[in-house]
Structure formats: C-alpha cells, structure tokens
Amino acid sequence: RIFVLGIGFFTLCFLMTSLGGQFSAKRLGDSPFTIRTEVMGALESRGVLRRMSDMLEMLMKRMDILARLENSTDFHKGDEARFPLDRFQPAAGLMERIQAIAQNVSDIAIKVDQILRNSLLNGKVMEGRRDQCEVPRDPKYPDCAGKVEWMRARWTSDPCYAFFGVDGTECSFLIYLSEVEWFCPPLPWRNRTVAAPSPPPQPRVQAAFRSDLAHLLELIGTGKESLSFMKKRIRHLAQQWLRAAQRLEQKLKGRQRDQKHILIHIGFLTEESGDVFSPRVLKGGPLGEMVQWADILAALFLLGHSLRVTVSLKELQSHLGVPPGRGNCPLTSPLPFDLIYTDYHGLQQMKQHMGLSFKKYRCRVRVIDTFGTEPAYNHEEYATLRGYRTNWGYWNLQPTQFMTMFPHTPDNSFMGFVSEELNQTERQFIKSNKVSSMAVVYGKEASIWKGKEKFLAILNKYMEIHGTVYYETQRPPEVPAFVKNHGLLPQHEFQQLLRKAKLFIGFGFPYEGPAPLEAIANGCVFLQARFNPPHSSLNHEFFRGKPTSREASVSSQHPYAEDFIGKPHVWTVDYNNSEEFEAAVKTIMRTQVDPYLPYEYTCEGMLERIHAYIQHQDFCTTSSPPLLPKTKSPAMQSSPSPLELSPNATHLVWSPSASRDPLAWPPMDSLQVWVSEPQHTCTETCRRHGLVCEPTFFRFLNKEEVFLQLSITCDSTEYEMNHLYPAVAENVHECYLQKEPLLFSCAGYNTKYRRLCPCRDYRQGQVALCRDCL
C-alpha cells in the first residue's frame, strides 16, 4: 500500500510538471519563440495525458487485486492488536480518489487537445509571418541592415542572445534588434498593448544625515585584508566623521536632498583584476587608494544615501542585472542605481558585461582616479590621432567624471580623502613634546632608500633618523645602520611617531600620497626634493602610460603640498645641491610650526565637497554643443557674448545685464576670462591670478566675439579639434575655436599659442567649490 500510494503521488506530481511545462509562466502569444515550442509539442502533450490516464487505470486494477488478496488471507487474524483495522480503511477512499483523478485527467485531455489544435492553427499563421520577415529600410534606423547581417553570422557567439529569444530566424533577429536593442524599427505585426498612462512619479525619499556607522561596516563585508584595513580606519575616525556630519547638517539648514541609490564597486580589489593590494597591506604596500575608498564610503553613508558595496565581479553582475553570457547584450532591466562609484578596473569590467547599456548609463559613473585623466587622453578619436592613447584612457566620459586624490588638474573633480584632526589639547601636547632633532623618512619599501646615502649622511649629522621599512626576518641592506628602523607600524603607532618628530622627509617617491598631509597635521615639517626638469609622461617612466601628461606640474614629490601649503610647513629643495639641502635642515630645526590641516582634507571639508557634487553634477542631461560656423568667413555671426571687459581692462567678467541660468553650477557670475602666456597652461594662468580654472565655463569663451572683446586681432578663425583651443597664434593673427566639447581642457600649453582661460573664485580652504557653490 505504501508503494502504491507513493506511485500515485509521484504520478500526480509528474502530471502537474508535464502540464506546467506546456502552460508555463509565458502565456501563449507573449513571444513567437515560446509559440514554436508549444506548437511542436502538441502531439507529445496529448500522448502524455493519455499515458497518465492509462497509468491511473492500471493503478485502480492493481489496488482492486490487492484488496481481494487481503480479504482471502488470514494476514491480520493474530495481529489485530498490533495492526488495527482502521489503519487500512483509507484504501477504499484512495481508490475512489484515483477514479476521480482519472476522470479529471480524461476531461483535461479533451480540453488540452482543443487548445493545442487552436495553437497549431495560430502557430501556422505566426510561422507564415516569421518566414515573411524582411529587413526594413527605414532612414531613421540606418544601422539595422548591418546589425541583422552581423546577427546572422554571430548570434551563437554569446549565449545572451538565446536568453533574449534569438533562435537563428530572421524575425528573431529583428525582434531582438528592435525590442532589446534599438537598431531596428518595431515590427508592425507584434502584439503591442497600448501602454496605460503612467502614474505621476512618487516623491523621492529624502536623504537624512546618519549618526551611526555600524551598518556601513556590515555593508563593506569581510574576507580581505584590504577591507579590514578600511573598516579599521572608519572606526578610528568615526567620532570625527559624526561631528563633521552634524556641522554640515546645521550649515545646510534643512535643505531638501534626494536620497540616491549608489553602487560602490572597488574594481582593483576583485580577483579578476588580480587584487595585488590586499596581500601587500601587511607588507608595506601602498595604502593611499584604500585610505581614499574608506573615506568615500564613510562620506556617502553619512550623507544619508542608500549604498551597495561590491568587491567581486559576480556581485557586480548581480546588482547590475547582467544577462547570462559573455556581456554583449544589454542589461535585463533598467539600472537601479542613480550613481556608480568605481575605478578604472571596475569601469573596464562594466564595459565588458553591460553591452549597449554601458553607453546608455555611463553618465552615472564616477571614476576614482588617483592621478587624473586629461581630456586629450580621454577622447578616443583624438587620443588615437594625436598619440595620446594609453592603456587607461579613451573612455569619452566627461572629464569631471574622473575624481582625483589631489586637485592637480581642474579638468577632473577633486575627491580627496581626510586626515585626522587634532583637538586643542592634542595640539598643545604635540607642541610641548616635539623632538627638534628627530626625523622620520617617508618610504616603507626598501627600494625607495636605494642610492640615498649622500643626503642621509648629511641629515644624520643633525638629526636622529627613524624609518618604517617593512622586513620579515633580516634588516633591509638599503637602510643604513645609523637609521632606527621600526618596521611596518600600525596606523596609530605611526601617528605617535609623527607627533614626536620634527621632520618628515621624502626621497622623491611615492608621488602624491596621503602621508605628508598626515605628517603636517601632526606638527611635522615636510622636506621634499625639487624636480628639475619637472617629471611628466614625457620624461619619467612612472607617468608613462598614465592618461595624463602632467606637463610642468610635477615639480616635486608632492605638488599639492608645495603649491597649496608651502613654507613654513613644506620645504622643497634641490637634493643634488648639498649646501642647499644642509641649510634647509638647519633652518627647519630652528623653525617653530603648529599642526596644520587644510580644510578640504578634514571630514567636514570632504562631506561638503561630495554633497555639492551629488547635488549639482549631472552628466546625463546633454548640454548644447559649441556653435558651429556656417561659414569660415571672419564675419560669421553668433549669439552676443554675455561677457564684458573688467573695469581695469585686463580680463573679461560676466556682464551684470546678461541673463543667468539659476540652475547653472558653478554660478556664471563667478567666471573671469584671462589670456595665458605662451608657456603657461590655463591651470597655471588662473592660479597666478588667485583663481582656479573651471572647464565648465569654456563654452562661454568659445566664440569669436570674445577675441574681439579682448582686443585680439583675428585675420582668420577656424574650428578644430585641439585640447589647447580656444587660443590665438598671435604672430600670424590666427584664432582657433574648439570643435569638440570633450576636449575643453585646463591642461596643456604650446609656445605657439596664447590660450583663452576660464577662471573662477573658490572657497577658502576648499579649492573644488566656488564661493557660492555650496
């Protein structure tokens, strides 16, 4: 009986599964790809139902035989006490149920047969349509024929096409190319229900400042040394972050802010990119990138936005909605994130797996880029033609979508990081406990010390030298015996060392790391080497291959410290000049300095900056391109310039009578237009006037009238693609305007040209924001 009962149950399950396969979640008519499968299975489906009915009849006969056998034996005469008769009473009821099921199966078979006959008839009509599909000749879809041709030859190259229903027929190509991608017009015979009027959009959830970082630590996850490092840093700075969030909340006075759904994908920590950082965390490897990512996570979380954090490719694919396959197809659903913060590794992974959706959604991406990407390297066609192509550039993003560690190029957005702030008690303690004859060397890897014996010997005459060079068993031979090497120190112990030391000295590498700012914040003087000539991709291996030339800008190991902080906190000298080096050491020992930290590297400064970016940077709303001339005549006409000559006639400013876009950011009236010297970039030109170059404003300068307003003679005016334009070649009176908006650039110079440079003011201690930008 147990066996027969099991067989009956199995039969019911099999019946339901068989019918479920025929009547799946996809309704008949939803897709021509399901119709073909169902029509082809019509005869098989009838057979399945008939076999089910036969099996149930066979079960009834066997149950009847078993019942007669039981009545004719004395099986339970002596065992009635142990096997009560009521244990077998359900047998009769079971037979009745099986009879009822058999009758129902018979009825279902008749109905299914009718449905499948109708399906077969409809399928023949549909097959006729499928056989009649022709590639439409629609001028609105010029690429349709070429895409169909490609699909004929390559549709099996990626399983994602079959996932979307492509089966090798002409119609399946056209349906995919018109409904999943957008290269072909919709097919008129497709069943397309008229969309109901969409309800008005629901109000966005408002972002609220958070007062606890515990949930962020859960979001970051575990399993990597790099993640542990970032979580330790967030915990260590937690109270400073929370106080800074409270101050910014008071400053904004309850201003409404939409909560953004943000994906943070740290691509360089994925196994697919090699994750070279995690194994080196405990061995003195570079930590600057992880410091910055930890601070970005803390800032975004405290600002009240909804975050998802990934450090694996599988998680990225899951969050994005990537279809199965090799990444040639679009996403299966609209992107659920307003913003994506990633790095170059993550950017490459998204491009490989998002198909056409990458081009559609790339305006939502923010790329954390330590050294920056200049427009000449970002524009694919221009970089290829002019020799600027590298392994990292040519993404055709808006240059301000790249976010840097230091504000070395205004073409990119300055993201930054934070250094620990001291309270008044800590500042007084440091000042009273400084050892004026103690120096700490900037460099945790032994290779950095190689060849530095000469000036280390000079420094040793005046100061006790401390190092933090990583080693496992034996002292690194590159570190002289007179140096007290502490080995690799935890962050809080390194901070204590800096609080005692008078001098923090750099050996020329690494470039632009966070450690010099931490040292200055702890009351050290930072001594660094001057580079002559300045390092760049043209003359130094480290910058070669990076998407930035940094022409004339890397004049020292830490240009930000040199340009934005300077003496008495930062000394930049020629290490090849022993007398200059020795004189600087002696002067530093006598100089009293207080701990100093620029506002933009405080927790509040970073929160303020990221808040402004999220509220005002919108790269998905297309801006109008520069006005192209109808003729190359010098007399070409364009809209009147909104600029006027300043009272002292040295530069142009925004005219008080000109209209202003209230949503423009930065505000238009912060603009000043200056003309560069031939050997200066726009970045340097603006800095010399106490301003910052603002590439957003180039569109207002890209007009012939601006040359006239500045009394520049133009015998001819041409529109061309060149990252130095707009500019004038004064010796021949030739003026040039920019043809490609993505090439507007604050970087770059040529002694042949004087450039038109858009400059703006900035908030004290916050170079990324103008005075009215918050």
Disulfide bonds with the S-S distance in Angstrom:
Cys133-Cys171 1.56
Cys144-Cys184 2.03
Cys160-Cys329 1.98
Cys363-Cys620 2.06
Cys682-Cys757 2.13
Cys686-Cys759 2.02
Cys693-Cys746 2.02
Cys714-Cys735 1.81
Cys770-Cys773 2.05
